[in-house]
Amino acid sequence: MYAALWRILPGPIWLRIVILVVLLAVVLTVLVMWIFPWLNGFINVSDVTVKA
């Protein structure tokens, strides 16, 4: 998958790296701003069990 993404990106290597960094920042922003808060409504924090 990553090789296919690398092949379809335009430009020289430095531009591909910049595009990938921007795409990563966009994905992380979408996750933090919308996806994780939406999922938080489905998770009951009091039901979490941690075993040591």
C-alpha positions as a Markdown table, in Angstrom:
| # | Residue | x | y | z |
|---|---|---|---|---|
| 1 | Met | 0.0 | 0.0 | 0.0 |
| 2 | Tyr | 2.7 | 2.5 | 0.9 |
| 3 | Ala | 4.7 | 1.7 | -2.3 |
| 4 | Ala | 1.6 | 2.3 | -4.4 |
| 5 | Leu | 1.0 | 5.6 | -2.6 |
| 6 | Trp | 4.7 | 6.6 | -3.1 |
| 7 | Arg | 4.4 | 5.8 | -6.9 |
| 8 | Ile | 1.3 | 7.9 | -7.5 |
| 9 | Leu | 2.6 | 11.0 | -5.8 |
| 10 | Pro | 3.9 | 13.6 | -8.2 |
| 11 | Gly | 7.3 | 15.3 | -8.2 |
| 12 | Pro | 10.7 | 14.7 | -6.9 |
| 13 | Ile | 11.5 | 13.0 | -3.6 |
| 14 | Trp | 11.5 | 16.2 | -1.5 |
| 15 | Leu | 8.0 | 17.1 | -2.8 |
| 16 | Arg | 6.7 | 13.6 | -2.1 |
| 17 | Ile | 7.9 | 13.8 | 1.5 |
| 18 | Val | 6.3 | 17.2 | 2.0 |
| 19 | Ile | 3.0 | 15.9 | 0.6 |
| 20 | Leu | 3.1 | 12.8 | 2.8 |
| 21 | Val | 3.8 | 15.0 | 5.9 |
| 22 | Val | 0.9 | 17.2 | 5.0 |
| 23 | Leu | -1.4 | 14.2 | 4.5 |
| 24 | Leu | -0.3 | 12.7 | 7.8 |
| 25 | Ala | -1.1 | 16.0 | 9.6 |
| 26 | Val | -4.5 | 16.2 | 8.0 |
| 27 | Val | -5.3 | 12.6 | 8.9 |
| 28 | Leu | -4.2 | 13.1 | 12.5 |
| 29 | Thr | -6.2 | 16.4 | 12.8 |
| 30 | Val | -9.4 | 14.7 | 11.5 |
| 31 | Leu | -8.9 | 11.9 | 14.0 |
| 32 | Val | -8.3 | 14.2 | 17.0 |
| 33 | Met | -11.0 | 16.8 | 16.1 |
| 34 | Trp | -13.9 | 14.6 | 14.9 |
| 35 | Ile | -13.4 | 10.8 | 15.1 |
| 36 | Phe | -12.0 | 10.4 | 18.6 |
| 37 | Pro | -14.6 | 12.7 | 20.2 |
| 38 | Trp | -17.4 | 10.8 | 18.3 |
| 39 | Leu | -16.0 | 7.4 | 19.5 |
| 40 | Asn | -15.8 | 8.7 | 23.1 |
| 41 | Gly | -19.6 | 8.7 | 23.2 |
| 42 | Phe | -19.6 | 4.9 | 22.7 |
| 43 | Ile | -17.0 | 4.0 | 25.3 |
| 44 | Asn | -18.0 | 3.8 | 28.9 |
| 45 | Val | -14.9 | 4.8 | 30.8 |
| 46 | Ser | -16.1 | 3.3 | 34.1 |
| 47 | Asp | -16.1 | -0.2 | 32.5 |
| 48 | Val | -12.4 | -0.2 | 31.7 |
| 49 | Thr | -10.4 | -2.8 | 33.6 |
| 50 | Val | -6.6 | -2.6 | 33.9 |
| 51 | Lys | -4.7 | -5.7 | 35.1 |
| 52 | Ala | -1.1 | -5.4 | 36.3 |
